[in-house]
Amino acid sequence: MKFLDFPREQLRKRNVLDQFIFSTRVRLARNLEGLKFPVLLSEKEKKAIENEMIKYLKKIPFEMDIATIDELPRELIFTYLSNHVITQEFFKNGNLMAYDVNGNWVIMINEDDHIRIHSIEEGYNAKNIYNRISSIMILLEEEVDFSFDEKYGYLTSSILNMGTGLRVSVIANLYGLVALKKIEPFIDSANKIGYSVVNLTSKNSDSSLFYIYNIFSLGISEEDLLNEFETFLIRLYNIEKEAREAFFTKREEVDISLEEIFELKTMNNISWSNLVYYVSLIDALNKKYLTADNIKQIRKLVFTTQDEYLIYESQVERSKIEKVRLDILNKSISGIKYKKAKFL
């Protein structure tokens, strides 16, 4: 079977939001008409749904493979959990999955909802991802009835997903807002207009990478949801750009930041959360104070150097993870060229 790895790299025109967005995830949720949500199903009922879904999936004209968790090697399951090909909820509740032969999308059966399809790509490409996965849902809906209410839209196990069943999320680098200590006010403001902002590593982390996603999908069309989310991100990009310029105006701050990067060569190991911090720092300095021609490769380390990924995909011994992680980081940044900055 093909190894699935998210986020995917797609050949496409560059988007201005690629400047600060590491990846985009789009997910659609649907449930079968007249059936209980997966959390309420017995194992026998889940199996019956899986058997029916195999029939429906085989009818739609897409090249896909179908597999079950039971068939996958243990190490592959943990790799797929670490790179978000599958979710923790699916690992606990589901078994049947289907995926595009090119690895562009994955369908999970009996996760929190009967059907969830998602894809993750590098940079920002939400509308194209949505068009790709929604075309599959449209074909499935020709074969099976989904739970739908004229007033509330598509019915889901969580009220937050009810309506369109659409969740759009990104991982964004907000180094400037974090450095200026303006991140908390921004998070509060975002929450008030329906967006959640969560640190990628932990609440009290120095990392400036954040998950940003829509909280609700009720009372709005898919097109409007996608447009409003993109408009929000464009405004955020401009705010973040101004914050970085303000923070790095002082030579002292730039010097300290560059010294932090130089110190990587003297370290013996590094945790994943600290690696995320350094990657976000290098990304924030890129193009103005340094040039990293392989910045996409450096960004990718956020996903490929997690403990589980290194253990199960890269075959690294657990006792050597932090040293290997540091070696990978130092090798990736060895070609960075540093610029002379001009200050007022």
C-alpha positions in Angstrom: 0.0 0.0 0.0 1.1 3.6 -0.6 2.6 5.4 2.3 0.4 8.4 3.2 2.2 11.6 4.4 0.5 14.9 5.3 0.9 17.7 4.7 1.0 17.1 0.9 3.0 19.3 -1.4 1.1 20.4 -4.5 2.3 22.1 -7.6 0.3 25.4 -7.7 0.6 29.1 -7.9 2.0 30.7 -4.8 -0.4 32.4 -2.4 0.6 35.5 -0.3 -0.6 33.6 2.8 2.0 31.0 2.2 4.4 33.5 3.7 3.2 32.7 7.2 1.0 29.6 6.9 2.8 26.2 7.2 -0.2 24.0 6.3 -3.9 23.9 5.6 -6.4 21.2 6.6 -9.9 20.9 5.3 -12.4 18.4 6.7 -16.0 17.5 5.8 -18.3 15.4 8.1 -21.4 13.6 7.2 -23.7 11.0 8.8 -26.1 8.4 7.3 -29.8 9.1 7.5 -31.7 7.3 10.3 -28.6 5.8 12.1 -27.2 6.6 15.5 -23.9 8.5 15.7 -20.8 6.3 16.0 -20.3 6.9 19.7 -23.7 5.2 20.3 -23.2 2.2 18.0 -22.4 -1.3 19.0 -19.5 -3.1 17.3 -22.0 -5.1 15.2 -23.7 -1.9 14.0 -20.4 -0.3 13.2 -19.4 -3.3 11.1 -22.7 -3.2 9.2 -22.0 0.4 8.3 -18.5 -0.4 7.2 -19.8 -3.1 4.9 -22.4 -0.8 3.4 -19.8 2.0 2.9 -17.4 -0.3 1.1 -20.2 -0.9 -1.5 -20.8 2.9 -1.9 -17.1 3.8 -2.1 -16.6 1.2 -4.8 -19.3 2.9 -6.9 -17.7 6.3 -7.1 -15.3 6.9 -10.0 -12.1 7.7 -8.0 -9.1 5.5 -7.8 -8.8 4.7 -4.2 -7.6 2.0 -1.8 -9.6 0.7 1.1 -8.0 -0.7 4.3 -8.8 -1.3 7.9 -6.8 -0.4 11.0 -6.6 -4.1 11.8 -4.6 -4.7 8.5 -2.1 -2.0 9.2 1.3 -2.7 10.9 1.5 -1.2 14.3 4.4 1.1 13.4 2.4 2.5 10.4 -0.6 3.3 12.6 1.5 5.4 15.0 3.1 7.1 12.0 -0.3 8.0 10.6 -1.3 9.3 14.0 1.7 11.5 14.2 1.4 13.0 10.7 -2.4 13.3 11.1 -3.4 11.0 8.3 -5.7 9.5 10.8 -7.1 10.9 14.1 -7.0 9.7 17.7 -10.8 9.5 17.5 -10.6 7.2 14.5 -8.0 5.0 16.2 -10.3 4.6 19.2 -13.6 4.3 17.5 -13.2 3.4 13.8 -11.6 0.8 11.6 -12.3 1.3 7.9 -10.5 3.9 5.9 -10.2 4.8 2.2 -7.7 7.0 0.5 -6.8 8.4 -2.9 -4.1 6.3 -4.6 -2.1 9.5 -4.9 -2.4 10.2 -1.2 -4.3 13.5 -1.6 -7.2 12.7 0.8 -8.4 10.2 3.4 -11.9 9.0 4.3 -12.4 7.7 7.9 -15.6 5.7 8.6 -17.1 5.8 12.1 -14.8 8.3 13.6 -16.9 10.9 15.5 -19.2 10.9 12.5 -20.1 8.1 10.0 -18.0 9.7 7.3 -15.2 12.2 7.6 -13.0 13.1 4.7 -9.9 15.4 5.0 -6.8 16.5 3.4 -3.7 18.5 4.6 -1.5 20.5 2.2 1.6 22.7 2.6 0.9 26.4 2.7 -2.5 27.9 2.1 -4.8 26.2 -0.4 -8.2 25.9 1.4 -10.5 26.5 -1.5 -8.8 24.0 -3.8 -8.7 21.4 -1.1 -12.4 21.9 -0.4 -13.3 21.6 -4.0 -11.4 18.3 -4.3 -12.9 16.6 -1.2 -16.4 18.0 -1.6 -16.6 16.5 -5.1 -16.2 13.1 -3.5 -18.9 13.8 -0.9 -21.3 14.9 -3.7 -20.7 11.5 -5.5 -21.3 9.6 -2.2 -24.5 11.6 -1.7 -25.8 10.2 -5.0 -25.5 6.7 -3.5 -26.6 7.2 0.1 -28.8 9.6 2.0 -27.1 11.9 4.5 -28.7 13.2 7.7 -29.9 16.6 6.8 -32.3 19.1 8.3 -33.9 22.0 6.3 -33.2 24.4 9.1 -29.9 23.2 10.6 -28.2 21.7 7.6 -26.1 18.5 7.8 -26.5 16.9 11.3 -23.3 15.9 13.0 -22.2 14.4 16.4 -21.0 17.8 17.5 -23.1 20.9 17.4 -20.0 22.8 16.4 -19.9 21.0 13.1 -23.6 21.1 12.3 -24.6 23.0 9.2 -22.0 22.6 6.5 -19.9 20.0 8.4 -16.9 22.0 7.2 -13.8 22.6 9.4 -11.0 24.6 7.9 -7.7 25.0 9.9 -4.2 26.3 9.3 -0.9 26.2 11.2 0.3 29.8 11.1 3.6 31.4 12.3 2.7 34.3 14.6 6.2 35.1 15.8 5.7 38.9 15.7 2.6 38.8 17.9 4.2 36.4 20.4 7.4 38.5 20.6 5.5 41.7 21.2 3.3 39.9 23.8 0.2 40.7 21.8 -0.9 37.1 21.2 -3.4 36.8 24.1 -5.4 39.9 23.0 -5.4 38.5 19.5 -6.7 35.1 20.6 -9.5 36.8 22.6 -10.5 38.9 19.6 -10.4 35.9 17.3 -12.6 33.8 19.7 -15.2 36.6 19.7 -15.7 36.4 15.9 -15.8 32.6 15.7 -12.2 31.4 15.4 -10.1 29.3 17.8 -6.4 29.9 18.1 -4.4 27.2 19.9 -0.6 26.9 20.4 0.8 23.9 18.4 2.9 22.6 21.2 1.3 23.7 24.5 -0.4 26.7 26.1 2.7 28.1 27.8 5.1 27.3 25.0 7.6 29.8 23.5 6.6 28.4 20.1 4.9 30.8 17.8 3.1 28.2 15.6 -0.7 28.2 16.2 -3.7 26.1 15.0 -6.4 28.5 13.7 -9.8 27.1 12.8 -13.5 28.0 12.5 -15.4 27.2 15.6 -18.9 27.0 14.0 -20.2 26.0 10.6 -23.9 26.6 11.1 -25.9 29.4 9.4 -23.3 30.0 6.7 -22.6 28.6 3.3 -19.4 26.7 2.5 -18.4 29.4 0.0 -19.0 32.2 2.5 -17.2 30.3 5.3 -14.1 29.8 3.1 -14.2 33.5 1.9 -14.5 34.8 5.4 -11.8 32.6 6.7 -9.4 33.8 4.0 -10.3 37.4 4.6 -9.6 36.9 8.3 -6.2 35.3 7.5 -5.2 38.1 5.1 -5.9 40.7 7.9 -3.9 38.6 10.3 -1.0 38.3 7.9 -0.8 42.1 7.7 -1.0 42.4 11.5 1.7 39.8 11.9 3.9 41.4 9.3 3.7 44.8 11.1 4.5 43.1 14.4 7.6 41.4 13.0 8.8 44.7 11.6 8.2 46.4 14.9 10.0 43.7 16.9 13.0 43.4 14.7 13.5 47.2 14.3 16.2 47.1 17.1 19.5 45.6 16.1 19.7 44.0 19.6 16.7 41.8 18.9 18.0 40.6 15.6 21.4 39.9 17.1 19.9 37.9 19.9 17.8 35.9 17.5 20.7 35.1 15.2 22.8 34.1 18.2 20.1 31.6 19.2 20.4 30.0 15.8 24.2 29.8 16.0 23.9 28.2 19.4 22.2 25.1 17.9 25.7 23.9 16.8 26.8 23.7 20.4 23.8 21.8 21.7 23.7 18.0 22.1 20.0 17.4 21.7 16.6 19.1 21.3 13.0 18.4 22.1 10.3 18.6 19.5 8.7 21.7 21.1 12.1 23.5 21.1 12.6 22.5 17.5 9.2 24.1 16.6 10.4 27.3 18.3 13.7 27.4 16.2 11.8 26.6 13.0 9.3 29.4 13.7 12.2 31.8 14.4 14.1 31.0 11.2 10.9 31.3 9.2 10.2 34.7 10.7 13.7 35.9 9.9 13.8 34.4 6.4 14.2 36.7 3.4 15.0 39.8 5.5 17.7 38.9 7.9 18.7 35.5 6.4 18.0 33.4 3.3 16.9 29.8 3.6 16.4 28.5 0.1 15.1 25.3 1.6 12.6 26.9 3.9 9.9 24.4 2.8 12.1 21.6 4.0 12.8 23.4 7.2 9.1 23.9 7.8 8.4 20.3 7.1 10.6 19.3 10.2 7.7 20.4 12.4 5.8 17.4 11.1 8.6 14.8 10.4 10.5 15.1 13.7 7.8 14.3 16.1 8.7 11.4 18.4 6.3 8.9 16.9 7.3 9.8 13.3 11.0 9.4 14.0 10.5 6.1 15.8 8.0 4.4 13.4 8.8 5.9 10.1 12.5 6.8 10.4 13.4 3.8 12.7 15.1 5.9 15.3 15.7 4.4 18.7 13.7 6.2 21.4 16.8 6.9 23.5 18.4 8.7 20.5 15.4 10.8 19.3 16.5 14.2 20.6 20.1 13.8 19.3 18.9 12.7 15.9 16.3 15.5 15.8 19.0 18.0 16.4 21.3 16.5 13.7 18.4 16.7 11.2 17.7 20.4 12.1 21.4 21.4 11.9 21.8 19.7 8.6 18.7 21.4 7.2 19.8 24.9 8.2 23.5 24.4 7.2 22.9 26.2 3.9 21.4 29.4 5.5 23.0 32.6 4.3 23.0 35.5 6.7 22.4 39.1 5.6 23.7 42.4 6.9 20.7 44.3 8.3 20.3 48.0 8.1 18.9 49.8 11.1 17.7 53.3 11.7 
